[in-house]
């Protein structure tokens, strides 16, 4: 990541919350941000004409790396994100925020290809773009201001995950990576 990128993410998160009339420490729903950005969000159940067999394949969640999380489709100025609704709500929020981060950063896929069946355009971003999207998604879900607020309030992990709609893993990662753990020792 480029120098200053993490600070930019924190500023962007604060600015976005301000635009939405949210305090800097408030939870930001990924779906709320998608609406704000004019990006539609679907699950396989929203896809018109999807056959039950195809739906079953798409919603298979066997935990393997081949199990898809989200796909972003862009046609002209319109963007649609389709989420795997078999994942937990916290996972869906993280996946959606990650896809939104790619759009916010105007990332262009490094590789685009048609699946072997000729059915879907697959997009792949380079490592740096994926790292940028991961970081921005985490900051949008749990900015440093919110993490400090959470620690000062003495919220339990369960309260944080419920209020912010994130997984315990995401919360633990953000607290560790931002230095908030060290700050409150």
FENBELCOR-V965297 format. One record per residue. PSI is psi in degrees with one decimal (none if undefined). OMEGA is omega in whole degrees, 0 to 359 (NA if undefined). Layout:
psi=PSI omega=OMEGA
psi=PSI omega=OMEGA
//
This chain:
psi=145.2 omega=180
psi=151.7 omega=177
psi=133.1 omega=178
psi=-6.4 omega=183
psi=-43.5 omega=182
psi=-39.1 omega=177
psi=-39.5 omega=177
psi=-42.6 omega=180
psi=-43.9 omega=179
psi=-42.5 omega=178
psi=-42.9 omega=179
psi=-42.5 omega=179
psi=-45.9 omega=179
psi=-43.4 omega=179
psi=-41.5 omega=180
psi=-44.5 omega=178
psi=-39.8 omega=178
psi=-44.9 omega=178
psi=-32.2 omega=181
psi=9.7 omega=181
psi=39.7 omega=177
psi=143.3 omega=172
psi=156.1 omega=183
psi=-17.9 omega=181
psi=-1.3 omega=185
psi=150.2 omega=172
psi=146.0 omega=175
psi=112.5 omega=179
psi=135.0 omega=178
psi=-36.8 omega=178
psi=-36.5 omega=177
psi=-43.2 omega=178
psi=-40.1 omega=178
psi=-45.4 omega=177
psi=-44.4 omega=180
psi=-36.4 omega=181
psi=-4.6 omega=181
psi=27.8 omega=181
psi=127.0 omega=179
psi=147.8 omega=179
psi=127.1 omega=178
psi=167.4 omega=165
psi=171.8 omega=178
psi=-30.5 omega=179
psi=-19.8 omega=180
psi=-8.6 omega=183
psi=115.5 omega=182
psi=135.2 omega=175
psi=9.2 omega=180
psi=123.0 omega=181
psi=147.1 omega=180
psi=-36.7 omega=180
psi=-42.0 omega=179
psi=-40.6 omega=178
psi=-45.8 omega=181
psi=-41.5 omega=179
psi=-45.6 omega=182
psi=-33.0 omega=183
psi=7.6 omega=175
psi=129.6 omega=181
psi=83.5 omega=182
psi=5.2 omega=177
psi=2.4 omega=179
psi=158.7 omega=179
psi=-24.6 omega=180
psi=-9.7 omega=179
psi=116.8 omega=186
psi=154.6 omega=180
psi=-48.5 omega=182
psi=154.7 omega=175
psi=139.0 omega=179
psi=127.9 omega=178
psi=131.3 omega=181
psi=123.7 omega=176
psi=109.8 omega=183
psi=-122.3 omega=180
psi=-3.3 omega=184
psi=138.8 omega=179
psi=136.7 omega=177
psi=129.9 omega=174
psi=128.3 omega=175
psi=123.6 omega=182
psi=148.6 omega=173
psi=102.9 omega=185
psi=-1.4 omega=175
psi=-11.6 omega=177
psi=162.1 omega=180
psi=156.2 omega=177
psi=-37.5 omega=179
psi=-40.9 omega=178
psi=-42.0 omega=179
psi=-40.5 omega=179
psi=-43.8 omega=179
psi=-44.7 omega=179
psi=-44.1 omega=180
psi=-44.4 omega=180
psi=-36.4 omega=177
psi=-46.6 omega=179
psi=-40.4 omega=177
psi=-37.9 omega=180
psi=-40.4 omega=176
psi=-42.5 omega=181
psi=-42.6 omega=180
psi=-41.0 omega=182
psi=-1.1 omega=182
psi=39.5 omega=178
psi=139.1 omega=174
psi=133.6 omega=179
psi=143.2 omega=177
psi=-32.8 omega=185
psi=136.1 omega=175
psi=133.2 omega=181
psi=159.5 omega=176
psi=139.7 omega=179
psi=163.8 omega=182
psi=-31.2 omega=180
psi=-5.7 omega=181
psi=22.6 omega=187
psi=-30.4 omega=190
psi=142.8 omega=175
psi=117.1 omega=181
psi=138.2 omega=183
psi=138.9 omega=177
psi=129.9 omega=178
psi=155.6 omega=178
psi=169.0 omega=186
psi=-43.3 omega=181
psi=-41.0 omega=178
psi=-39.8 omega=178
psi=-41.8 omega=178
psi=-41.1 omega=177
psi=-45.6 omega=181
psi=-40.9 omega=177
psi=-47.6 omega=184
psi=-47.3 omega=181
psi=-40.7 omega=178
psi=-45.5 omega=179
psi=-41.6 omega=180
psi=-39.5 omega=179
psi=-37.6 omega=179
psi=-42.3 omega=184
psi=79.2 omega=178
psi=160.5 omega=181
psi=-40.9 omega=178
psi=-42.6 omega=180
psi=-39.9 omega=180
psi=-41.4 omega=177
psi=-44.5 omega=178
psi=-44.7 omega=180
psi=-45.6 omega=180
psi=-42.1 omega=179
psi=-34.9 omega=180
psi=-14.1 omega=180
psi=31.6 omega=181
psi=143.5 omega=176
psi=163.7 omega=177
psi=-41.3 omega=181
psi=-40.2 omega=178
psi=-40.7 omega=180
psi=-48.6 omega=183
psi=-36.3 omega=178
psi=-45.9 omega=184
psi=-40.2 omega=185
psi=-7.2 omega=177
psi=32.4 omega=181
psi=164.4 omega=176
psi=160.0 omega=176
psi=-36.0 omega=179
psi=-43.9 omega=179
psi=-44.3 omega=180
psi=-48.7 omega=180
psi=-42.9 omega=179
psi=-49.1 omega=183
psi=-41.9 omega=179
psi=-41.0 omega=180
psi=-46.6 omega=186
psi=-22.9 omega=182
psi=-8.2 omega=182
psi=5.5 omega=180
psi=-34.3 omega=176
psi=-48.5 omega=181
psi=-37.8 omega=182
psi=-30.8 omega=185
psi=22.5 omega=177
psi=none omega=NA
//
